[in-house]
């Protein structure tokens, strides 16, 4: 399994020269089986635009899983050119809305993507699109085993995902306000993964803001990864206000000990297994 960081920022894109090493686009990660095109996408922030280039002229054929519906995780969706063409085949899955299960998934997404907020609705995208919900539990999607679990985060239901195939496993938890003791489902989701991609938007002196917006600190991410026995922690969802040097310094300070810590960077690929 291969992983590509397409967008690594949180909240809002960060343009400018001082953000180019780490990258300024918002949350999006792509996965592929070895030797195959990218076919499973986690979140659709502005970073998803770059996946069109990585597909090398091919249409996207696969699934997009949304952890939640905040702007920085969906705003790139209508600009994913490889999926907005007649020969594209896309299965889009968003968290089941338990507060109002009668509303179809496409209408939930259209709450932010439709006039007057945007020129077209989700069903205005070209290609063969399906829109559905995903709930917690185990699923098979495109040859990947996907396990979903609820994650504490402010402002709407949020899921975390564990994705596995024969070569390895990755857990993706980009927005997370950790409980003092993780619930059993979330603990199982993280346990022993090869790679944990985790919210690291805030530092300890910013704890009050992190709590107010439902996010983790870097120290939280390290503590959670150590407790779960993961092999590598990728610090992700970087603050849009932190320039490259700031993010690199945070990564250097978090490294050391038995846990391998890396800074997620736009365009970076990791091969699992």
C-alpha positions in Angstrom: 0.0 0.0 0.0 1.2 3.5 -0.9 0.1 6.8 0.8 0.3 10.3 -0.7 -0.1 13.4 1.3 -2.1 15.7 -1.0 -2.9 18.4 1.6 -1.6 18.8 5.2 -3.0 22.1 6.6 -6.0 22.6 8.8 -8.7 25.2 8.8 -7.7 27.2 5.7 -5.1 27.1 2.9 -1.8 28.9 3.5 -0.4 30.4 0.3 3.0 32.0 0.1 6.7 31.1 -0.1 7.1 30.4 3.6 4.7 27.5 3.3 6.1 25.7 0.3 8.3 23.0 2.0 5.4 21.7 4.1 2.6 22.7 1.8 -0.3 25.0 2.1 -3.3 23.0 1.0 -5.9 21.5 3.4 -6.6 17.9 4.3 -6.4 15.2 1.7 -4.6 11.8 1.7 -4.6 9.3 -1.2 -4.0 5.6 -0.9 -3.3 3.0 -3.6 -2.5 -0.7 -3.7 1.0 -1.4 -4.8 1.3 -1.1 -8.6 -2.1 0.5 -9.0 -3.4 4.0 -9.4 -4.6 6.1 -6.4 -8.1 4.8 -5.7 -9.0 5.6 -2.0 -9.1 9.3 -0.9 -9.4 10.5 2.7 -11.0 13.9 2.8 -11.4 16.4 0.0 -9.7 19.6 1.2 -8.0 21.8 -1.4 -5.1 19.3 -1.6 -7.3 17.0 -3.7 -6.7 19.2 -6.7 -3.1 18.0 -6.9 -4.2 14.3 -7.2 -5.3 15.0 -10.8 -1.7 15.5 -11.7 -0.6 12.4 -9.9 -3.1 10.3 -11.9 -1.3 11.3 -15.0 -4.3 12.0 -17.3 -6.3 9.0 -16.1 -9.9 9.5 -14.7 -10.3 8.9 -11.0 -12.0 5.5 -10.3 -12.5 4.8 -6.6 -13.9 6.1 -3.3 -13.7 9.3 -1.3 -14.2 9.0 2.4 -15.0 12.2 4.4 -14.2 12.2 8.1 -16.6 15.1 8.6 -18.0 18.1 6.7 -16.1 21.1 7.8 -14.9 23.4 5.0 -11.3 22.4 5.1 -12.2 18.8 4.4 -14.6 19.3 1.5 -13.7 22.5 -0.2 -11.6 20.9 -2.9 -14.2 18.4 -4.0 -15.7 20.3 -7.0 -12.1 21.2 -8.2 -10.9 17.6 -8.4 -10.7 17.5 -12.2 -9.9 13.8 -12.5 -13.2 13.1 -10.9 -15.2 15.7 -12.8 -15.2 14.1 -16.2 -17.5 11.8 -18.1 -15.3 8.6 -17.6 -14.8 9.1 -13.8 -16.4 6.6 -11.3 -16.7 8.0 -7.8 -18.2 6.6 -4.6 -18.4 9.4 -2.0 -19.1 8.4 1.6 -19.7 10.8 4.4 -20.5 10.2 8.1 -24.0 8.9 8.7 -25.9 11.8 10.2 -27.6 10.3 13.2 -29.2 13.5 14.2 -31.2 13.5 10.9 -30.9 10.1 9.2 -33.8 10.8 6.9 -31.8 13.4 4.9 -30.0 11.7 1.9 -26.2 12.0 1.9 -26.2 14.1 -1.3 -28.5 16.7 0.4 -26.3 16.8 3.5 -23.3 17.7 1.2 -25.4 20.1 -0.8 -25.9 22.1 2.4 -22.6 23.7 1.6 -22.2 22.9 -2.1 -25.2 24.5 -3.9 -26.4 27.9 -4.9 -26.1 30.5 -3.4 -23.0 29.1 -1.7 -21.6 27.5 -4.9 -22.6 27.5 -8.6 -23.5 23.8 -8.8 -24.8 21.0 -6.5 -22.9 17.7 -6.0 -25.0 16.0 -8.7 -23.7 18.6 -11.2 -20.3 16.9 -11.2 -19.7 14.9 -14.4 -19.1 11.1 -14.3 -20.7 8.3 -12.5 -21.0 9.5 -8.9 -22.8 7.9 -6.0 -23.4 9.6 -2.6 -23.9 7.5 0.5 -23.3 7.4 4.2 -20.8 5.4 6.2 -21.2 4.4 9.8 -18.8 3.0 12.4 -17.7 -0.6 12.0 -15.9 -2.7 9.4 -16.3 -2.2 5.6 -14.6 -3.4 2.4 -14.0 -0.6 0.0 -12.0 -1.1 -3.2 -10.0 -4.0 -1.9 -9.1 -2.2 1.3 -10.4 -3.1 4.8 -11.8 0.1 6.3 -12.7 0.4 9.9 -14.6 3.5 11.0 -14.9 4.8 14.6 -16.4 8.0 16.1 -13.8 10.6 17.1 -14.5 13.5 19.5 -14.5 16.7 17.5 -16.6 19.9 17.8 -19.3 20.8 15.2 -20.7 17.7 13.7 -20.2 13.9 13.7 -16.6 13.0 12.9 -15.1 9.6 12.0 -11.6 8.3 12.1 -10.5 5.5 9.7 -8.2 2.6 9.8 -7.3 1.3 6.4 -5.5 -2.0 5.8 -4.5 -4.4 3.0 -2.0 -7.3 3.0 1.0 -4.9 3.1 0.2 -2.7 6.1 -2.2 -0.4 8.0 -2.7 3.3 8.5 -5.0 5.2 10.8 -6.3 8.6 9.8 -7.5 10.9 12.6 -7.1 14.5 11.3 -9.4 16.3 13.7 -9.5 15.1 17.3 -10.2 16.5 20.8 -8.9 13.6 22.8 -10.8 12.3 25.8 -8.6 11.6 28.9 -9.0 7.9 28.1 -9.9 6.9 24.5 -13.0 4.9 24.1 -12.6 1.2 23.3 -13.5 1.6 19.6 -11.1 4.4 19.0 -8.4 2.6 20.9 -8.8 -0.5 18.8 -8.8 1.7 15.6 -5.3 3.0 16.5 -3.7 0.0 18.1 -0.5 -1.1 16.5 -0.9 0.6 13.1 2.1 1.0 10.9 1.3 4.7 10.4 -0.9 7.1 12.4 -1.8 10.3 10.6 -3.0 12.6 13.5 -4.2 16.1 14.3 -1.3 18.2 15.5 -2.6 21.7 14.9 -1.9 23.2 18.3 0.8 23.4 21.0 0.4 23.1 24.7 0.4 26.9 25.3 -2.5 27.0 22.9 -4.5 24.4 24.8 -7.5 26.7 25.4 -8.0 27.4 21.7 -7.5 23.7 20.9 -10.2 22.7 23.3 -12.5 25.5 22.1 -12.3 24.3 18.5 -12.1 20.6 19.2 -8.5 19.8 18.3 -5.4 18.1 19.7 -2.0 19.4 20.6 1.3 17.9 19.4 1.9 16.5 22.8 -1.6 14.8 22.6 -0.6 13.2 19.3 2.6 11.8 20.7 1.0 10.5 23.8 -1.8 8.8 21.8 0.6 7.2 19.4 2.8 5.9 22.2 -0.2 4.4 24.1 -1.4 2.8 20.9 1.9 1.2 20.0 2.0 2.6 16.5 5.2 2.4 14.5 5.2 5.9 12.9 3.3 9.1 13.8 2.8 11.6 11.1 2.0 15.1 12.5 -0.8 16.4 10.3 -3.4 19.2 10.0 -0.8 21.9 10.6 -1.9 25.3 11.8 -2.3 27.6 8.8 -0.4 30.3 10.7 2.8 28.2 11.1 5.5 28.8 8.5 7.7 25.9 7.3 10.5 26.6 9.9 7.9 26.5 12.7 6.5 23.2 11.6 10.0 21.7 11.1 11.0 22.8 14.6 7.9 21.2 16.1 8.7 18.0 14.3 12.2 18.0 15.5 11.1 18.6 19.1 8.6 15.7 18.9 11.1 13.2 17.5 13.2 10.9 19.7 12.6 7.9 21.8 11.0 4.7 20.6 8.4 6.5 18.5 9.2 7.5 14.9 7.8 10.9 14.3 7.6 12.6 10.9 6.1 15.9 9.6 3.4 15.3 7.0 4.4 17.2 3.9 2.4 17.9 0.7 3.6 15.6 -2.1 5.3 13.1 0.3 4.8 9.4 -0.4 5.1 6.6 2.2 5.1 3.0 1.3 3.7 0.7 4.0 4.8 -2.8 4.6 
